[in-house]
Amino acid sequence: MTDTKALTQIIKDSGYKYAFIAAKLGISYQALRNKLVNKTEFLPTEIEALCSLLGLTDVKQKNDIFFASFVE
């Protein structure tokens, strides 16, 4: 499960628009939205591309965001 609150804050801080991020991931805007509300999961390749785009290099932070066991 993705910690969407943390991820959306990082996206907001990056200044990137969701449509731009979706295009960079090779998915539709709606597919990105579904992943951000935990309807579907990010694929490993999408996680790596997103982390690269957003500059997420800390392994603990990545794990906390993309492999959260509990999300509010």
All heavy atoms as TSV, in Angstrom:
chain	resi	resn	atom	element	x	y	z
A	1	MET	N	N	0.849	-1.172	0.000
A	1	MET	CA	C	0.000	0.000	0.000
A	1	MET	C	C	0.897	1.237	0.000
A	1	MET	O	O	1.914	1.277	0.665
A	1	MET	CB	C	-0.901	-0.032	1.232
A	1	MET	CG	C	-1.828	1.133	1.336
A	1	MET	SD	S	-2.990	0.963	2.711
A	1	MET	CE	C	-4.105	-0.217	1.997
A	2	THR	N	N	0.482	2.240	-0.731
A	2	THR	CA	C	1.251	3.475	-0.846
A	2	THR	C	C	0.769	4.505	0.171
A	2	THR	O	O	-0.433	4.690	0.349
A	2	THR	CB	C	1.099	4.052	-2.269
A	2	THR	OG1	O	1.544	3.082	-3.210
A	2	THR	CG2	C	1.894	5.328	-2.448
A	3	ASP	N	N	1.720	5.161	0.803
A	3	ASP	CA	C	1.397	6.271	1.700
A	3	ASP	C	C	1.152	7.484	0.809
A	3	ASP	O	O	2.051	8.263	0.520
A	3	ASP	CB	C	2.533	6.528	2.680
A	3	ASP	CG	C	2.236	7.635	3.675
A	3	ASP	OD1	O	1.256	8.396	3.463
A	3	ASP	OD2	O	2.985	7.758	4.656
A	4	THR	N	N	-0.085	7.615	0.352
A	4	THR	CA	C	-0.412	8.646	-0.631
A	4	THR	C	C	-0.286	10.058	-0.062
A	4	THR	O	O	0.038	10.979	-0.805
A	4	THR	CB	C	-1.824	8.436	-1.205
A	4	THR	OG1	O	-2.765	8.431	-0.149
A	4	THR	CG2	C	-1.899	7.126	-1.957
A	5	LYS	N	N	-0.510	10.210	1.210
A	5	LYS	CA	C	-0.375	11.536	1.824
A	5	LYS	C	C	1.068	12.025	1.693
A	5	LYS	O	O	1.310	13.161	1.276
A	5	LYS	CB	C	-0.796	11.483	3.292
A	5	LYS	CG	C	-0.800	12.815	3.979
A	5	LYS	CD	C	-1.321	12.701	5.399
A	5	LYS	CE	C	-1.307	14.052	6.092
A	5	LYS	NZ	N	-1.796	13.955	7.469
A	6	ALA	N	N	2.021	11.169	2.029
A	6	ALA	CA	C	3.435	11.544	1.920
A	6	ALA	C	C	3.826	11.753	0.462
A	6	ALA	O	O	4.525	12.720	0.129
A	6	ALA	CB	C	4.305	10.475	2.567
A	7	LEU	N	N	3.379	10.849	-0.411
A	7	LEU	CA	C	3.744	10.954	-1.820
A	7	LEU	C	C	3.149	12.193	-2.473
A	7	LEU	O	O	3.842	12.894	-3.207
A	7	LEU	CB	C	3.321	9.698	-2.579
A	7	LEU	CG	C	3.694	9.655	-4.058
A	7	LEU	CD1	C	5.197	9.846	-4.260
A	7	LEU	CD2	C	3.223	8.348	-4.681
A	8	THR	N	N	1.902	12.494	-2.207
A	8	THR	CA	C	1.298	13.682	-2.817
A	8	THR	C	C	1.968	14.958	-2.312
A	8	THR	O	O	2.085	15.924	-3.065
A	8	THR	CB	C	-0.226	13.753	-2.603
A	8	THR	OG1	O	-0.519	13.646	-1.218
A	8	THR	CG2	C	-0.946	12.664	-3.363
A	9	GLN	N	N	2.445	14.957	-1.079
A	9	GLN	CA	C	3.164	16.136	-0.574
A	9	GLN	C	C	4.495	16.310	-1.309
A	9	GLN	O	O	4.871	17.415	-1.675
A	9	GLN	CB	C	3.412	16.034	0.934
A	9	GLN	CG	C	4.052	17.285	1.521
A	9	GLN	CD	C	3.206	18.534	1.324
A	9	GLN	OE1	O	2.030	18.561	1.643
A	9	GLN	NE2	N	3.808	19.582	0.779
A	10	ILE	N	N	5.188	15.205	-1.549
A	10	ILE	CA	C	6.443	15.271	-2.288
A	10	ILE	C	C	6.198	15.740	-3.720
A	10	ILE	O	O	6.953	16.555	-4.256
A	10	ILE	CB	C	7.157	13.906	-2.262
A	10	ILE	CG1	C	7.652	13.616	-0.836
A	10	ILE	CG2	C	8.315	13.868	-3.247
A	10	ILE	CD1	C	8.132	12.205	-0.615
A	11	ILE	N	N	5.128	15.251	-4.324
A	11	ILE	CA	C	4.781	15.688	-5.682
A	11	ILE	C	C	4.452	17.174	-5.676
A	11	ILE	O	O	4.915	17.927	-6.538
A	11	ILE	CB	C	3.611	14.859	-6.247
A	11	ILE	CG1	C	4.075	13.415	-6.510
A	11	ILE	CG2	C	3.044	15.495	-7.522
A	11	ILE	CD1	C	2.959	12.448	-6.865
A	12	LYS	N	N	3.680	17.618	-4.708
A	12	LYS	CA	C	3.328	19.037	-4.602
A	12	LYS	C	C	4.586	19.880	-4.450
A	12	LYS	O	O	4.741	20.906	-5.125
A	12	LYS	CB	C	2.395	19.250	-3.408
A	12	LYS	CG	C	1.948	20.669	-3.229
A	12	LYS	CD	C	1.019	20.805	-2.036
A	12	LYS	CE	C	0.659	22.263	-1.806
A	12	LYS	NZ	N	-0.164	22.438	-0.609
A	13	ASP	N	N	5.492	19.443	-3.591
A	13	ASP	CA	C	6.736	20.186	-3.365
A	13	ASP	C	C	7.617	20.228	-4.613
A	13	ASP	O	O	8.378	21.173	-4.805
A	13	ASP	CB	C	7.528	19.568	-2.205
A	13	ASP	CG	C	6.840	19.739	-0.859
A	13	ASP	OD1	O	5.906	20.563	-0.744
A	13	ASP	OD2	O	7.234	19.024	0.089
A	14	SER	N	N	7.501	19.202	-5.463
A	14	SER	CA	C	8.328	19.143	-6.671
A	14	SER	C	C	7.901	20.171	-7.709
A	14	SER	O	O	8.698	20.574	-8.551
A	14	SER	CB	C	8.262	17.748	-7.297
A	14	SER	OG	O	7.031	17.551	-7.988
A	15	GLY	N	N	6.619	20.548	-7.666
A	15	GLY	CA	C	6.100	21.486	-8.657
A	15	GLY	C	C	5.621	20.824	-9.935
A	15	GLY	O	O	5.092	21.487	-10.823
A	16	TYR	N	N	5.811	19.525	-10.045
A	16	TYR	CA	C	5.352	18.810	-11.233
A	16	TYR	C	C	3.839	18.626	-11.197
A	16	TYR	O	O	3.255	18.438	-10.138
A	16	TYR	CB	C	5.991	17.425	-11.334
A	16	TYR	CG	C	7.473	17.430	-11.607
A	16	TYR	CD1	C	8.340	16.699	-10.805
A	16	TYR	CD2	C	8.006	18.144	-12.670
A	16	TYR	CE1	C	9.704	16.693	-11.058
A	16	TYR	CE2	C	9.364	18.147	-12.922
A	16	TYR	CZ	C	10.207	17.414	-12.117
A	16	TYR	OH	O	11.554	17.397	-12.366
A	17	LYS	N	N	3.241	18.666	-12.359
A	17	LYS	CA	C	1.815	18.400	-12.506
A	17	LYS	C	C	1.607	16.892	-12.675
A	17	LYS	O	O	2.470	16.187	-13.193
A	17	LYS	CB	C	1.238	19.127	-13.728
A	17	LYS	CG	C	1.448	20.626	-13.703
A	17	LYS	CD	C	0.633	21.275	-12.639
A	17	LYS	CE	C	0.799	22.788	-12.684
A	17	LYS	NZ	N	0.316	23.426	-11.503
A	18	TYR	N	N	0.442	16.409	-12.241
A	18	TYR	CA	C	0.148	14.984	-12.332
A	18	TYR	C	C	0.206	14.484	-13.775
A	18	TYR	O	O	0.682	13.382	-14.031
A	18	TYR	CB	C	-1.216	14.664	-11.723
A	18	TYR	CG	C	-1.237	14.787	-10.224
A	18	TYR	CD1	C	-2.111	15.663	-9.591
A	18	TYR	CD2	C	-0.399	14.025	-9.427
A	18	TYR	CE1	C	-2.135	15.775	-8.207
A	18	TYR	CE2	C	-0.415	14.133	-8.044
A	18	TYR	CZ	C	-1.285	15.011	-7.435
A	18	TYR	OH	O	-1.290	15.118	-6.073
A	19	ALA	N	N	-0.265	15.270	-14.716
A	19	ALA	CA	C	-0.246	14.857	-16.125
A	19	ALA	C	C	1.190	14.664	-16.613
A	19	ALA	O	O	1.480	13.719	-17.357
A	19	ALA	CB	C	-0.975	15.873	-16.993
A	20	PHE	N	N	2.098	15.528	-16.188
A	20	PHE	CA	C	3.502	15.412	-16.561
A	20	PHE	C	C	4.104	14.142	-15.976
A	20	PHE	O	O	4.804	13.393	-16.661
A	20	PHE	CB	C	4.271	16.644	-16.070
A	20	PHE	CG	C	5.757	16.555	-16.287
A	20	PHE	CD1	C	6.306	16.812	-17.531
A	20	PHE	CD2	C	6.604	16.228	-15.241
A	20	PHE	CE1	C	7.683	16.727	-17.736
A	20	PHE	CE2	C	7.975	16.137	-15.425
A	20	PHE	CZ	C	8.512	16.390	-16.677
A	21	ILE	N	N	3.825	13.889	-14.712
A	21	ILE	CA	C	4.346	12.694	-14.045
A	21	ILE	C	C	3.813	11.436	-14.714
A	21	ILE	O	O	4.563	10.496	-14.976
A	21	ILE	CB	C	4.012	12.721	-12.544
A	21	ILE	CG1	C	4.783	13.855	-11.862
A	21	ILE	CG2	C	4.312	11.384	-11.888
A	21	ILE	CD1	C	4.371	14.127	-10.431
A	22	ALA	N	N	2.515	11.426	-14.993
A	22	ALA	CA	C	1.919	10.263	-15.656
A	22	ALA	C	C	2.600	9.996	-16.998
A	22	ALA	O	O	2.925	8.853	-17.316
A	22	ALA	CB	C	0.417	10.473	-15.843
A	23	ALA	N	N	2.826	11.047	-17.761
A	23	ALA	CA	C	3.488	10.899	-19.057
A	23	ALA	C	C	4.894	10.336	-18.890
A	23	ALA	O	O	5.319	9.462	-19.649
A	23	ALA	CB	C	3.522	12.239	-19.791
A	24	LYS	N	N	5.616	10.813	-17.900
A	24	LYS	CA	C	6.972	10.316	-17.641
A	24	LYS	C	C	6.968	8.845	-17.230
A	24	LYS	O	O	7.917	8.118	-17.504
A	24	LYS	CB	C	7.666	11.150	-16.566
A	24	LYS	CG	C	8.068	12.523	-17.017
A	24	LYS	CD	C	9.168	12.426	-18.053
A	24	LYS	CE	C	9.718	13.786	-18.407
A	24	LYS	NZ	N	10.746	13.698	-19.441
A	25	LEU	N	N	5.895	8.416	-16.555
A	25	LEU	CA	C	5.773	7.023	-16.141
A	25	LEU	C	C	5.223	6.139	-17.260
A	25	LEU	O	O	5.204	4.915	-17.132
A	25	LEU	CB	C	4.867	6.906	-14.913
A	25	LEU	CG	C	5.362	7.568	-13.632
A	25	LEU	CD1	C	4.344	7.373	-12.515
A	25	LEU	CD2	C	6.723	7.044	-13.224
A	26	GLY	N	N	4.723	6.764	-18.323
A	26	GLY	CA	C	4.157	6.010	-19.438
A	26	GLY	C	C	2.772	5.465	-19.148
A	26	GLY	O	O	2.387	4.428	-19.689
A	27	ILE	N	N	2.041	6.170	-18.264
A	27	ILE	CA	C	0.680	5.761	-17.920
A	27	ILE	C	C	-0.244	6.947	-18.100
A	27	ILE	O	O	0.198	8.084	-18.241
A	27	ILE	CB	C	0.594	5.224	-16.466
A	27	ILE	CG1	C	1.019	6.289	-15.452
A	27	ILE	CG2	C	1.427	3.957	-16.316
A	27	ILE	CD1	C	0.881	5.865	-13.992
A	28	SER	N	N	-1.534	6.687	-18.070
A	28	SER	CA	C	-2.506	7.761	-18.210
A	28	SER	C	C	-2.641	8.532	-16.894
A	28	SER	O	O	-2.263	8.043	-15.825
A	28	SER	CB	C	-3.875	7.207	-18.611
A	28	SER	OG	O	-4.431	6.467	-17.529
A	29	TYR	N	N	-3.202	9.717	-16.997
A	29	TYR	CA	C	-3.470	10.531	-15.809
A	29	TYR	C	C	-4.373	9.750	-14.851
A	29	TYR	O	O	-4.132	9.713	-13.655
A	29	TYR	CB	C	-4.133	11.843	-16.233
A	29	TYR	CG	C	-4.610	12.690	-15.079
A	29	TYR	CD1	C	-3.742	13.535	-14.417
A	29	TYR	CD2	C	-5.939	12.640	-14.648
A	29	TYR	CE1	C	-4.169	14.309	-13.350
A	29	TYR	CE2	C	-6.376	13.398	-13.589
A	29	TYR	CZ	C	-5.478	14.242	-12.946
A	29	TYR	OH	O	-5.910	14.999	-11.888
A	30	GLN	N	N	-5.401	9.095	-15.383
A	30	GLN	CA	C	-6.331	8.337	-14.542
A	30	GLN	C	C	-5.639	7.163	-13.863
A	30	GLN	O	O	-5.905	6.863	-12.706
A	30	GLN	CB	C	-7.537	7.851	-15.337
A	30	GLN	CG	C	-8.612	7.220	-14.471
A	30	GLN	CD	C	-9.148	8.159	-13.393
A	30	GLN	OE1	O	-9.489	9.302	-13.668
A	30	GLN	NE2	N	-9.210	7.691	-12.157
A	31	ALA	N	N	-4.735	6.513	-14.571
A	31	ALA	CA	C	-3.987	5.399	-13.970
A	31	ALA	C	C	-3.144	5.904	-12.801
A	31	ALA	O	O	-3.076	5.246	-11.750
A	31	ALA	CB	C	-3.101	4.729	-15.010
A	32	LEU	N	N	-2.534	7.070	-12.951
A	32	LEU	CA	C	-1.763	7.657	-11.849
A	32	LEU	C	C	-2.675	7.972	-10.678
A	32	LEU	O	O	-2.352	7.673	-9.526
A	32	LEU	CB	C	-1.025	8.909	-12.308
A	32	LEU	CG	C	-0.228	9.641	-11.222
A	32	LEU	CD1	C	0.857	8.753	-10.624
A	32	LEU	CD2	C	0.374	10.932	-11.773
A	33	ARG	N	N	-3.821	8.556	-10.948
A	33	ARG	CA	C	-4.763	8.886	-9.872
A	33	ARG	C	C	-5.198	7.617	-9.135
A	33	ARG	O	O	-5.311	7.612	-7.910
A	33	ARG	CB	C	-6.000	9.615	-10.423
A	33	ARG	CG	C	-5.737	10.983	-11.020
A	33	ARG	CD	C	-5.166	12.004	-10.062
A	33	ARG	NE	N	-6.026	12.177	-8.921
A	33	ARG	CZ	C	-5.620	12.604	-7.723
A	33	ARG	NH1	N	-4.376	12.901	-7.515
A	33	ARG	NH2	N	-6.461	12.741	-6.732
A	34	ASN	N	N	-5.463	6.541	-9.879
A	34	ASN	CA	C	-5.842	5.275	-9.253
A	34	ASN	C	C	-4.744	4.760	-8.323
A	34	ASN	O	O	-5.031	4.236	-7.250
A	34	ASN	CB	C	-6.167	4.216	-10.311
A	34	ASN	CG	C	-7.493	4.471	-10.995
A	34	ASN	OD1	O	-8.335	5.211	-10.507
A	34	ASN	ND2	N	-7.665	3.867	-12.152
A	35	LYS	N	N	-3.510	4.931	-8.722
A	35	LYS	CA	C	-2.391	4.502	-7.887
A	35	LYS	C	C	-2.266	5.385	-6.654
A	35	LYS	O	O	-1.934	4.904	-5.568
A	35	LYS	CB	C	-1.102	4.506	-8.702
A	35	LYS	CG	C	-1.086	3.432	-9.788
A	35	LYS	CD	C	0.081	3.599	-10.731
A	35	LYS	CE	C	-0.018	2.683	-11.919
A	35	LYS	NZ	N	0.177	1.281	-11.637
A	36	LEU	N	N	-2.548	6.662	-6.802
A	36	LEU	CA	C	-2.426	7.596	-5.682
A	36	LEU	C	C	-3.540	7.437	-4.646
A	36	LEU	O	O	-3.405	7.918	-3.528
A	36	LEU	CB	C	-2.380	9.040	-6.186
A	36	LEU	CG	C	-1.088	9.423	-6.916
A	36	LEU	CD1	C	-1.217	10.812	-7.526
A	36	LEU	CD2	C	0.105	9.344	-5.989
A	37	VAL	N	N	-4.621	6.782	-5.016
A	37	VAL	CA	C	-5.690	6.516	-4.039
A	37	VAL	C	C	-5.763	5.032	-3.686
A	37	VAL	O	O	-6.750	4.560	-3.133
A	37	VAL	CB	C	-7.075	7.040	-4.528
A	37	VAL	CG1	C	-7.054	8.545	-4.683
A	37	VAL	CG2	C	-7.507	6.346	-5.799
A	38	ASN	N	N	-4.699	4.312	-4.027
A	38	ASN	CA	C	-4.556	2.894	-3.698
A	38	ASN	C	C	-5.606	1.982	-4.324
A	38	ASN	O	O	-5.909	0.926	-3.781
A	38	ASN	CB	C	-4.478	2.683	-2.184
A	38	ASN	CG	C	-3.133	3.090	-1.644
A	38	ASN	OD1	O	-2.102	2.679	-2.153
A	38	ASN	ND2	N	-3.144	3.920	-0.614
A	39	LYS	N	N	-6.159	2.377	-5.472
A	39	LYS	CA	C	-7.041	1.470	-6.214
A	39	LYS	C	C	-6.200	0.436	-6.942
A	39	LYS	O	O	-6.640	-0.696	-7.114
A	39	LYS	CB	C	-7.897	2.239	-7.225
A	39	LYS	CG	C	-9.062	2.965	-6.616
A	39	LYS	CD	C	-9.954	3.534	-7.697
A	39	LYS	CE	C	-11.157	4.229	-7.089
A	39	LYS	NZ	N	-12.016	4.790	-8.132
A	40	THR	N	N	-5.037	0.852	-7.405
A	40	THR	CA	C	-4.073	-0.047	-8.032
A	40	THR	C	C	-2.706	0.252	-7.439
A	40	THR	O	O	-2.503	1.293	-6.827
A	40	THR	CB	C	-4.025	0.143	-9.567
A	40	THR	OG1	O	-3.680	1.487	-9.867
A	40	THR	CG2	C	-5.353	-0.205	-10.214
A	41	GLU	N	N	-1.781	-0.684	-7.630
A	41	GLU	CA	C	-0.449	-0.529	-7.065
A	41	GLU	C	C	0.546	-0.043	-8.115
A	41	GLU	O	O	0.386	-0.311	-9.304
A	41	GLU	CB	C	0.045	-1.863	-6.503
A	41	GLU	CG	C	-0.750	-2.336	-5.309
A	41	GLU	CD	C	-0.189	-3.617	-4.722
A	41	GLU	OE1	O	0.922	-4.040	-5.116
A	41	GLU	OE2	O	-0.867	-4.186	-3.860
A	42	PHE	N	N	1.561	0.664	-7.641
A	42	PHE	CA	C	2.660	1.049	-8.511
A	42	PHE	C	C	3.479	-0.187	-8.845
A	42	PHE	O	O	3.758	-1.005	-7.970
A	42	PHE	CB	C	3.573	2.076	-7.813
A	42	PHE	CG	C	3.030	3.465	-7.770
A	42	PHE	CD1	C	2.347	3.908	-6.650
A	42	PHE	CD2	C	3.212	4.328	-8.835
A	42	PHE	CE1	C	1.852	5.202	-6.598
A	42	PHE	CE2	C	2.718	5.627	-8.784
A	42	PHE	CZ	C	2.040	6.063	-7.674
A	43	LEU	N	N	3.880	-0.317	-10.102
A	43	LEU	CA	C	4.790	-1.376	-10.513
A	43	LEU	C	C	6.209	-0.991	-10.093
A	43	LEU	O	O	6.515	0.200	-9.956
A	43	LEU	CB	C	4.742	-1.558	-12.029
A	43	LEU	CG	C	3.397	-1.954	-12.631
A	43	LEU	CD1	C	3.484	-1.976	-14.153
A	43	LEU	CD2	C	2.965	-3.309	-12.098
A	44	PRO	N	N	7.082	-1.963	-9.908
A	44	PRO	CA	C	8.462	-1.634	-9.519
A	44	PRO	C	C	9.136	-0.654	-10.477
A	44	PRO	O	O	9.854	0.258	-10.036
A	44	PRO	CB	C	9.165	-2.993	-9.533
A	44	PRO	CG	C	8.078	-3.968	-9.234
A	44	PRO	CD	C	6.857	-3.407	-9.919
A	45	THR	N	N	8.905	-0.809	-11.775
A	45	THR	CA	C	9.512	0.110	-12.744
A	45	THR	C	C	8.955	1.523	-12.587
A	45	THR	O	O	9.683	2.503	-12.764
A	45	THR	CB	C	9.279	-0.380	-14.183
A	45	THR	OG1	O	7.878	-0.576	-14.399
A	45	THR	CG2	C	10.043	-1.659	-14.470
A	46	GLU	N	N	7.676	1.636	-12.239
A	46	GLU	CA	C	7.063	2.948	-12.015
A	46	GLU	C	C	7.609	3.593	-10.748
A	46	GLU	O	O	7.847	4.797	-10.712
A	46	GLU	CB	C	5.543	2.817	-11.931
A	46	GLU	CG	C	4.904	2.369	-13.223
A	46	GLU	CD	C	3.470	1.909	-13.062
A	46	GLU	OE1	O	3.019	1.625	-11.934
A	46	GLU	OE2	O	2.782	1.824	-14.097
A	47	ILE	N	N	7.827	2.781	-9.716
A	47	ILE	CA	C	8.388	3.297	-8.466
A	47	ILE	C	C	9.781	3.871	-8.726
A	47	ILE	O	O	10.091	4.988	-8.300
A	47	ILE	CB	C	8.443	2.204	-7.381
A	47	ILE	CG1	C	7.026	1.830	-6.944
A	47	ILE	CG2	C	9.272	2.662	-6.182
A	47	ILE	CD1	C	6.953	0.611	-6.031
A	48	GLU	N	N	10.605	3.133	-9.436
A	48	GLU	CA	C	11.964	3.598	-9.723
A	48	GLU	C	C	11.947	4.863	-10.566
A	48	GLU	O	O	12.700	5.802	-10.301
A	48	GLU	CB	C	12.787	2.500	-10.398
A	48	GLU	CG	C	13.178	1.399	-9.444
A	48	GLU	CD	C	13.901	1.897	-8.198
A	48	GLU	OE1	O	14.832	2.730	-8.308
A	48	GLU	OE2	O	13.515	1.463	-7.097
A	49	ALA	N	N	11.088	4.915	-11.587
A	49	ALA	CA	C	10.999	6.099	-12.443
A	49	ALA	C	C	10.503	7.300	-11.649
A	49	ALA	O	O	11.025	8.415	-11.796
A	49	ALA	CB	C	10.087	5.824	-13.637
A	50	LEU	N	N	9.523	7.081	-10.801
A	50	LEU	CA	C	8.964	8.169	-9.999
A	50	LEU	C	C	9.992	8.674	-8.985
A	50	LEU	O	O	10.151	9.882	-8.820
A	50	LEU	CB	C	7.694	7.698	-9.293
A	50	LEU	CG	C	6.876	8.737	-8.550
A	50	LEU	CD1	C	6.510	9.918	-9.443
A	50	LEU	CD2	C	5.610	8.105	-7.990
A	51	CYS	N	N	10.690	7.755	-8.349
A	51	CYS	CA	C	11.725	8.157	-7.385
A	51	CYS	C	C	12.828	8.948	-8.077
A	51	CYS	O	O	13.316	9.946	-7.538
A	51	CYS	CB	C	12.300	6.937	-6.680
A	51	CYS	SG	S	11.165	6.207	-5.487
A	52	SER	N	N	13.208	8.519	-9.250
A	52	SER	CA	C	14.228	9.231	-10.014
A	52	SER	C	C	13.751	10.631	-10.377
A	52	SER	O	O	14.479	11.611	-10.201
A	52	SER	CB	C	14.573	8.445	-11.277
A	52	SER	OG	O	15.512	9.130	-12.051
A	53	LEU	N	N	12.533	10.723	-10.859
A	53	LEU	CA	C	11.955	12.012	-11.243
A	53	LEU	C	C	11.855	12.964	-10.057
A	53	LEU	O	O	12.168	14.149	-10.173
A	53	LEU	CB	C	10.571	11.797	-11.860
A	53	LEU	CG	C	9.815	13.037	-12.320
A	53	LEU	CD1	C	10.544	13.694	-13.483
A	53	LEU	CD2	C	8.396	12.672	-12.710
A	54	LEU	N	N	11.445	12.433	-8.910
A	54	LEU	CA	C	11.228	13.270	-7.725
A	54	LEU	C	C	12.479	13.421	-6.864
A	54	LEU	O	O	12.455	14.142	-5.868
A	54	LEU	CB	C	10.095	12.685	-6.875
A	54	LEU	CG	C	8.724	12.629	-7.545
A	54	LEU	CD1	C	7.729	11.897	-6.659
A	54	LEU	CD2	C	8.231	14.027	-7.883
A	55	GLY	N	N	13.550	12.739	-7.233
A	55	GLY	CA	C	14.784	12.838	-6.475
A	55	GLY	C	C	14.755	12.107	-5.150
A	55	GLY	O	O	15.466	12.476	-4.213
A	56	LEU	N	N	13.941	11.065	-5.052
A	56	LEU	CA	C	13.874	10.267	-3.830
A	56	LEU	C	C	14.986	9.225	-3.868
A	56	LEU	O	O	14.916	8.262	-4.622
A	56	LEU	CB	C	12.525	9.552	-3.712
A	56	LEU	CG	C	11.290	10.421	-3.517
A	56	LEU	CD1	C	10.037	9.571	-3.561
A	56	LEU	CD2	C	11.381	11.160	-2.210
A	57	THR	N	N	16.001	9.419	-3.051
A	57	THR	CA	C	17.131	8.504	-3.049
A	57	THR	C	C	17.255	7.726	-1.746
A	57	THR	O	O	17.926	6.701	-1.708
A	57	THR	CB	C	18.449	9.267	-3.298
A	57	THR	OG1	O	18.596	10.273	-2.297
A	57	THR	CG2	C	18.452	9.912	-4.678
A	58	ASP	N	N	16.606	8.189	-0.699
A	58	ASP	CA	C	16.682	7.530	0.599
A	58	ASP	C	C	15.846	6.247	0.584
A	58	ASP	O	O	14.628	6.297	0.375
A	58	ASP	CB	C	16.199	8.477	1.686
A	58	ASP	CG	C	16.304	7.876	3.069
A	58	ASP	OD1	O	17.398	7.943	3.647
A	58	ASP	OD2	O	15.285	7.331	3.551
A	59	VAL	N	N	16.496	5.120	0.799
A	59	VAL	CA	C	15.815	3.821	0.723
A	59	VAL	C	C	14.711	3.710	1.772
A	59	VAL	O	O	13.621	3.211	1.477
A	59	VAL	CB	C	16.835	2.660	0.874
A	59	VAL	CG1	C	16.123	1.323	0.953
A	59	VAL	CG2	C	17.827	2.677	-0.271
A	60	LYS	N	N	14.966	4.173	2.973
A	60	LYS	CA	C	13.935	4.107	4.028
A	60	LYS	C	C	12.712	4.929	3.636
A	60	LYS	O	O	11.580	4.494	3.800
A	60	LYS	CB	C	14.488	4.580	5.366
A	60	LYS	CG	C	13.430	4.462	6.474
A	60	LYS	CD	C	13.950	4.911	7.808
A	60	LYS	CE	C	12.973	4.820	8.943
A	60	LYS	NZ	N	11.572	4.858	8.688
A	61	GLN	N	N	12.937	6.113	3.089
A	61	GLN	CA	C	11.824	6.963	2.667
A	61	GLN	C	C	11.027	6.281	1.552
A	61	GLN	O	O	9.795	6.282	1.568
A	61	GLN	CB	C	12.326	8.324	2.197
A	61	GLN	CG	C	11.209	9.290	1.868
A	61	GLN	CD	C	11.716	10.634	1.395
A	61	GLN	OE1	O	12.811	10.750	0.853
A	61	GLN	NE2	N	10.916	11.661	1.594
A	62	LYS	N	N	11.716	5.674	0.593
A	62	LYS	CA	C	11.030	4.946	-0.482
A	62	LYS	C	C	10.168	3.832	0.101
A	62	LYS	O	O	9.006	3.678	-0.268
A	62	LYS	CB	C	12.035	4.321	-1.454
A	62	LYS	CG	C	12.727	5.265	-2.374
A	62	LYS	CD	C	13.634	4.433	-3.274
A	62	LYS	CE	C	14.601	5.259	-4.042
A	62	LYS	NZ	N	15.467	4.435	-4.908
A	63	ASN	N	N	10.761	3.044	0.992
A	63	ASN	CA	C	10.020	1.932	1.602
A	63	ASN	C	C	8.834	2.431	2.409
A	63	ASN	O	O	7.753	1.833	2.362
A	63	ASN	CB	C	10.938	1.084	2.473
A	63	ASN	CG	C	11.880	0.227	1.663
A	63	ASN	OD1	O	11.619	-0.073	0.502
A	63	ASN	ND2	N	12.987	-0.151	2.260
A	64	ASP	N	N	9.020	3.506	3.150
A	64	ASP	CA	C	7.931	4.065	3.947
A	64	ASP	C	C	6.774	4.539	3.069
A	64	ASP	O	O	5.610	4.428	3.446
A	64	ASP	CB	C	8.418	5.222	4.817
A	64	ASP	CG	C	9.305	4.777	5.973
A	64	ASP	OD1	O	9.360	3.561	6.258
A	64	ASP	OD2	O	9.955	5.657	6.577
A	65	ILE	N	N	7.094	5.057	1.901
A	65	ILE	CA	C	6.057	5.576	1.001
A	65	ILE	C	C	5.387	4.458	0.206
A	65	ILE	O	O	4.166	4.350	0.176
A	65	ILE	CB	C	6.638	6.638	0.046
A	65	ILE	CG1	C	7.008	7.899	0.836
A	65	ILE	CG2	C	5.645	6.973	-1.069
A	65	ILE	CD1	C	7.764	8.931	0.039
A	66	PHE	N	N	6.175	3.623	-0.442
A	66	PHE	CA	C	5.621	2.667	-1.394
A	66	PHE	C	C	5.254	1.306	-0.807
A	66	PHE	O	O	4.563	0.528	-1.450
A	66	PHE	CB	C	6.571	2.484	-2.576
A	66	PHE	CG	C	6.673	3.732	-3.419
A	66	PHE	CD1	C	7.766	4.565	-3.318
A	66	PHE	CD2	C	5.648	4.084	-4.282
A	66	PHE	CE1	C	7.859	5.719	-4.079
A	66	PHE	CE2	C	5.710	5.239	-5.037
A	66	PHE	CZ	C	6.826	6.060	-4.939
A	67	PHE	N	N	5.700	1.047	0.409
A	67	PHE	CA	C	5.397	-0.245	1.020
A	67	PHE	C	C	4.855	-0.065	2.434
A	67	PHE	O	O	5.195	-0.808	3.340
A	67	PHE	CB	C	6.651	-1.131	1.017
A	67	PHE	CG	C	7.205	-1.312	-0.370
A	67	PHE	CD1	C	8.356	-0.648	-0.759
A	67	PHE	CD2	C	6.561	-2.112	-1.297
A	67	PHE	CE1	C	8.857	-0.790	-2.043
A	67	PHE	CE2	C	7.057	-2.247	-2.583
A	67	PHE	CZ	C	8.210	-1.592	-2.964
A	68	ALA	N	N	4.003	0.942	2.579
A	68	ALA	CA	C	3.412	1.237	3.886
A	68	ALA	C	C	2.443	0.117	4.275
A	68	ALA	O	O	1.651	-0.348	3.451
A	68	ALA	CB	C	2.682	2.573	3.837
A	69	SER	N	N	2.505	-0.288	5.527
A	69	SER	CA	C	1.583	-1.324	5.983
A	69	SER	C	C	0.289	-0.719	6.516
A	69	SER	O	O	-0.728	-1.385	6.586
A	69	SER	CB	C	2.234	-2.182	7.075
A	69	SER	OG	O	2.667	-1.365	8.143
A	70	PHE	N	N	0.347	0.552	6.880
A	70	PHE	CA	C	-0.848	1.240	7.379
A	70	PHE	C	C	-0.835	2.656	6.857
A	70	PHE	O	O	0.176	3.339	6.918
A	70	PHE	CB	C	-0.869	1.272	8.900
A	70	PHE	CG	C	-2.013	2.082	9.466
A	70	PHE	CD1	C	-3.290	1.585	9.458
A	70	PHE	CD2	C	-1.788	3.356	9.968
A	70	PHE	CE1	C	-4.347	2.330	9.944
A	70	PHE	CE2	C	-2.849	4.116	10.458
A	70	PHE	CZ	C	-4.133	3.589	10.455
A	71	VAL	N	N	-1.961	3.081	6.304
A	71	VAL	CA	C	-2.105	4.438	5.793
A	71	VAL	C	C	-3.380	5.019	6.346
A	71	VAL	O	O	-4.426	4.372	6.359
A	71	VAL	CB	C	-2.148	4.436	4.238
A	71	VAL	CG1	C	-2.356	5.839	3.716
A	71	VAL	CG2	C	-0.889	3.832	3.675
A	72	GLU	N	N	-3.294	6.250	6.823
A	72	GLU	CA	C	-4.488	6.916	7.394
A	72	GLU	C	C	-5.480	7.261	6.319
A	72	GLU	O	O	-5.189	7.577	5.246
A	72	GLU	CB	C	-4.081	8.195	8.107
A	72	GLU	CG	C	-3.304	7.920	9.368
A	72	GLU	CD	C	-2.935	9.198	10.093
A	72	GLU	OE1	O	-3.626	10.229	9.908
A	72	GLU	OE2	O	-1.967	9.172	10.827
